[in-house]
Amino acid sequence: MTRMKRRTFLKTAGAAAGLAATGPFFHVRPARADKGELVVVSWGGDYDQALRDLVFPAFEKATGYTVKLDAPPETAKVKAMVQSGNVSWDVIMTDIPAVLTLVKDNLLEPLDYGALDKAKLDRIPKELQRSHALGQRIYSFNIVYNTNSYPAGKAPRSWADVWNGAAFPGGRTFNFQGGIEPQLEVALLADGVPIDKLYPIDVERAWKMYDKLRPLVSKWYTSHAQAIQLLGAGEAAVGCTIGPRGIAAKHGGAPIGVEYNQGKLASDNWCIVKGARNKKIAMEYINFAIDPKAQAAIAKRVPYGPSNGGAYEFLSAAEAADLNTSPQNIKEQFWQNVEWWSTPGPDGKTPRETQAERFATWMLKG
């Protein structure tokens, strides 16, 4: 995943908090809300508010535990807590690059999959079921475009189209920031590499495509929020950025469209901090969060893709069309191979590190 700062990206009114405590998606048993506190750590913003409204009340009612929400789930803070023996966080939501680092440093508890509802797990892709992490919300790097620049039926549908400035005129926007790796996968797709043959990445072939991209880029963005601003204002016609942010802007009235073909999928995941006070209750919380009805209710507010495919049984066709994990959209995309990016080479550096360094040098040559 491209590691960029997360920002709040959707401002909407919410459904009633009581929604989460009703319906068939939890086995709720009476309990007094005085047994203790579970600390859940996420990225802040509207997704966290949706958790407060649509997951926490039912969990609290069922278990007698209250939930405290904190943010953000900084890896350095997890390390400091574990090393000091003063662990105040229980459950965190973070991405796979962070998970791999945390596992390497023995900072996470292995998940007890036997404590989770098998019917729920069966609807979650196996790619998201790791020893120390379970996928919750799915984001994706997609072709995001200005609908004024490209009328209906005329927008780029592939990365080859994005690289084709003659057939699809207008400025491009791609990400660049110190320490950020380039979008090598989409560069290879633009050059005709089949979506199932991307890894291991042919680095030199991808960089040749980046050389072709450079003249088309009108602005290199430093945050996904900036990318959406550029695209919404028409300062760029098309770019590579987080699709759910584009959908949120579209719902807010911006002239933005998202193409899911050849999108790169990645996940934010639930993990339990090493030394958490109550692993059993932490697993109960995760079981609530991966419920399909709960995830559907969240997706109606915040357009990340639900990890549980069963969520689409509670969403309309129109709602599903704007989510990256819908049955139609997910089959057109691929899961980022984070292990490829995170495995050190002979020099001890990971491809993420070496390609970020190369990216910075390449930008200076421009």
Secondary structure, 3 states (H helix, E strand, C coil): CCCCCCCCCCCCCCCCHHHHHCCCCCCCCCCCCCCEEEEEECCCCHHHHHHHHHCHHHHHHHHCEEEEEECCCCHHHHHHHHHHCCCCCCEEEEEHHHHHHHHHCCCEECCCHHHCCHHHHCCCCHHHECCCCEEEEEEEEEEEEECCCCCCCCCCCCHHHHCCCCCCCCCEEEECCCCCCCCHHHHHHHCCCCHHHCCCCCHHHHHHHHHHHHHHEEEEECCHHHHHHHHHHCCCCEEEEEHHHHHHHHHCCCCEEEEEEEEEEEEEEEEEECCCCCHHHHHHHHHHHCCHHHHHHHHHHCCCEECCHHHHHHCCHHHHHCCCCCHHHHCCCEECCHHHHHCCCCCCCCHHHHHHHHHHHHHHHC
